[in-house]
Amino acid sequence: MNAFRDLLKKISGGLHTSKDLSREETATATRMILQGEATPAQIGAFMIAHRMKRPTPEELAGMWDAYNELGSRFQPLDGDVVVFGNPYDGRTRVAPVTPITALILASAGVNIILQGGGRMPTKYGLPLVEIWQGLGVDFSPLSITQAQSVLVETGLGFFYLPQHFPLAQALVPYREQLGKRPPVATLELMWSPYAGNAHIVAGFVHPPTEERFEKTFEVLNVTNYTMIKGQEGSCDIPCSRTNIIGMSTPQGLERLHLHPRDWGFADKDVPLVPETIIQQLQDLINGKKNELMSSAIYNGGFYLWRFGVVADLAQGFSKAEELLLKGEVAQKLAAIQYIVLKIQGG
């Protein structure tokens, strides 16, 4: 406790006297928090102090190190892997198309990993795991070994925090009691629960977060990433505004200005209606056009291009629509349903 207290004192000195932790010090503090070596009072104080100070790239890298050390992770595959980082506390305003994007990518041969937990403060929004349950796939009971099998068999894996990283899940009550997202919520947007090299897609809301991501990736020597100012901080690209997307390249960071109207997409986003979202997504998967179709094609097409499935954006949008309308996305969902049920003994 004394060792943790010293680290807490360093970051909680206020505007003029607080100091940043080193990567190694932050990793130590994060390990002590996750393993319960710090007291609840110390953990709460650390979370608030760290939020007020704002974590540095070196500190985020230290948190990443501790998560890699203590959490389960998917093991390396032969092919390329993409990891999506969405807010763990879900969606409340705009209808999500992330599951459709994932199915489009998996149908095109891209290995993709999603991540998240259950209903979580501070938003208590609709989480991805509940959407998948509504689509007939329950990832929540799967061990990391079972989830790895689903990833290998279908190209889509889901890292479910309560099952795969219970030490991190134990921090959720602190979010509820503090009423604010702690810096670990920032880490979740960019952390990769994959033991190999992956292309990381990190969603965010505020521009300073993007800069923090970029510098943290540099500290971590992560050279393959995409940063999206997405819907509610997710990786869903809005149809209602120009998207300024940060993309890593061999020459450094490149900015893409993506204008929906230039590609014929609707200039509005679809509000989230919890009572109808599952049916909307299911209709899309079955090739039925509805008001979410534009967003699904827009997102699916961009990511197909970004991950090298097609040569340009126009081909990406055409390919995404084709996969939906010709039933390949529906076939991929059916394959995932079958494998998950088989693993569960159903």
Residue pairs with C-beta under 8 A, 6 or more apart in sequence:
1 37
1 38
1 39
1 42
3 28
3 32
4 29
4 32
4 37
4 38
4 42
4 46
5 42
7 21
7 25
7 28
7 29
7 46
8 29
8 42
8 45
8 46
8 49
10 18
10 19
10 21
10 25
11 18
11 19
11 20
11 21
11 46
11 49
11 50
11 53
12 18
12 45
12 46
12 49
13 19
18 49
18 53
20 53
20 56
20 58
20 59
21 29
21 56
21 58
21 59
21 62
22 58
22 62
23 58
23 59
23 61
23 62
23 65
23 219
24 62
25 62
26 55
26 58
26 59
26 60
26 61
26 62
26 63
26 66
27 62
27 63
27 65
27 66
27 69
28 62
28 66
29 38
29 46
29 62
30 62
30 63
30 65
30 66
30 67
31 37
31 66
31 69
31 70
32 38
33 43
33 46
33 171
34 66
34 70
34 167
34 168
34 170
34 171
35 70
35 167
36 170
38 46
43 171
43 174
44 174
44 177
44 178
47 174
47 178
47 182
47 183
47 184
48 178
48 180
48 182
50 59
50 182
50 183
51 180
51 181
51 182
51 183
54 183
55 63
55 183
55 186
55 212
57 212
57 215
57 216
57 218
57 219
58 219
59 183
60 183
60 186
60 187
60 190
60 212
60 216
60 219
61 216
61 219
61 220
63 183
63 184
63 187
64 187
64 190
64 191
64 216
64 220
67 165
67 168
67 187
67 191
70 165
70 167
71 164
71 165
71 167
71 168
71 193
72 144
72 159
72 164
72 165
72 193
73 144
73 159
73 192
73 193
73 194
73 195
74 81
74 113
74 144
74 147
74 148
74 151
74 157
74 159
74 193
74 194
74 195
75 148
75 195
75 196
76 194
76 195
76 196
76 197
77 111
77 151
77 152
77 196
79 109
79 111
80 110
80 111
80 198
80 199
80 307
81 111
81 112
81 113
81 194
81 196
81 197
81 198
81 199
82 105
82 110
82 111
82 112
82 113
82 198
82 199
82 200
82 201
82 303
82 307
83 112
83 113
83 115
83 192
83 193
83 194
83 198
83 199
83 200
83 201
84 98
84 102
84 112
84 113
84 114
84 115
84 201
84 203
84 235
85 115
85 188
85 189
85 190
85 191
85 200
85 201
85 202
85 203
85 235
86 98
86 114
86 115
86 116
86 128
86 189
86 203
86 233
86 234
86 235
87 123
87 125
87 185
87 188
87 189
87 203
87 232
87 233
87 234
88 115
88 116
88 117
88 120
88 127
88 161
88 185
88 188
89 120
89 121
89 122
89 123
89 124
89 125
89 127
89 175
89 181
89 185
90 116
90 119
90 120
90 123
90 124
90 125
90 126
90 127
90 128
91 123
91 125
91 126
91 231
91 232
91 234
91 272
92 123
92 125
92 126
92 232
92 272
93 231
93 232
93 271
93 272
94 231
94 232
94 236
94 238
94 269
94 270
94 271
94 272
95 269
95 270
95 271
95 272
95 273
95 277
95 280
95 292
95 295
96 126
96 128
96 131
96 231
96 234
96 236
96 272
96 277
97 236
97 281
97 292
97 295
97 296
97 299
98 114
98 128
98 131
98 234
98 235
98 236
99 128
99 131
99 132
99 135
99 281
100 281
100 284
100 285
100 292
100 296
100 299
100 300
100 324
100 329
101 235
101 236
101 296
101 299
101 300
101 303
102 112
102 114
102 156
103 156
103 285
103 329
103 332
103 333
104 296
104 300
104 303
104 304
104 320
104 323
104 324
104 329
105 112
105 155
105 300
105 303
105 304
105 307
105 309
106 112
106 154
106 155
106 156
106 332
106 336
107 323
107 328
107 329
107 331
107 332
108 304
108 309
108 319
108 323
109 155
109 309
110 155
110 303
110 304
110 307
110 309
111 151
111 155
111 156
111 157
112 155
112 156
112 157
113 151
113 156
113 157
113 158
113 159
113 192
113 193
113 194
113 198
114 128
114 156
114 157
114 158
114 159
115 158
115 159
115 160
115 161
115 188
115 191
115 193
116 127
116 128
116 129
116 158
116 159
116 160
116 161
117 127
117 129
117 160
117 161
117 162
117 169
117 172
118 127
118 129
118 130
118 140
118 162
119 125
119 127
119 130
120 127
120 172
120 175
121 172
121 175
121 176
121 179
122 175
122 176
122 179
122 180
122 181
125 232
126 272
126 274
126 277
128 158
129 139
129 140
129 158
129 160
131 277
131 278
131 281
132 138
132 139
132 158
133 140
134 277
134 278
134 281
134 282
135 278
135 281
135 282
135 285
135 333
136 333
136 337
137 333
137 336
137 337
137 340
138 340
138 344
139 147
139 150
139 158
139 160
139 340
140 160
140 162
140 163
141 163
141 344
142 150
142 158
142 160
142 163
142 340
142 343
142 344
143 163
143 164
144 159
144 163
144 164
146 343
146 344
147 157
147 158
147 159
147 160
147 164
148 157
149 339
149 343
150 156
150 157
150 158
150 336
150 339
150 340
150 343
151 157
153 335
153 339
154 332
154 335
154 336
154 339
155 332
156 332
156 336
159 165
159 193
161 168
161 169
162 169
164 193
165 193
168 184
171 182
171 184
174 182
175 181
175 182
175 185
186 209
186 212
189 202
189 203
189 204
189 209
189 213
189 233
190 200
190 202
190 213
190 216
190 217
192 198
192 200
197 224
198 224
199 224
199 225
199 226
199 307
200 217
200 222
200 224
200 225
200 226
201 225
201 226
201 227
201 228
201 235
201 303
202 213
202 225
202 226
202 227
202 228
202 235
203 228
203 229
203 230
203 233
203 234
203 235
203 236
204 210
204 213
204 227
204 228
204 229
204 230
204 233
205 229
205 232
205 233
207 229
210 227
210 229
210 246
213 225
213 227
214 227
214 246
214 253
217 223
217 225
217 248
223 248
224 248
225 247
225 248
226 245
226 246
226 247
226 248
226 306
227 245
227 246
227 247
228 234
228 235
228 236
228 237
228 243
228 245
229 243
229 244
229 245
230 236
230 237
230 238
231 237
231 238
231 269
236 295
236 299
237 243
237 245
237 258
237 298
237 299
237 302
238 260
238 269
239 260
239 265
239 266
239 267
239 268
239 269
239 294
239 295
239 298
240 260
240 267
240 268
240 269
241 260
242 257
242 258
242 259
242 260
243 256
243 257
243 258
243 259
243 260
244 255
244 256
244 257
244 258
245 255
245 256
245 258
246 253
246 254
246 255
247 253
247 254
247 255
247 256
247 306
248 254
258 302
258 313
260 266
260 267
260 298
261 267
263 298
263 313
263 314
263 317
265 294
265 295
265 297
265 298
266 294
266 295
269 295
270 280
270 291
270 292
270 295
280 290
280 291
280 292
281 292
283 290
284 290
284 292
284 293
284 296
284 324
284 329
285 324
285 329
285 330
285 333
286 327
286 330
287 324
287 325
287 326
287 327
287 329
287 330
293 324
296 320
296 324
297 317
297 320
297 321
297 324
298 317
299 320
300 316
300 317
300 319
300 320
300 323
300 324
301 313
301 316
301 317
301 318
301 319
301 320
301 321
302 313
302 316
303 316
304 310
304 315
304 316
304 319
304 320
305 311
305 312
305 313
305 315
305 316
309 316
309 319
310 316
310 319
322 328
323 329
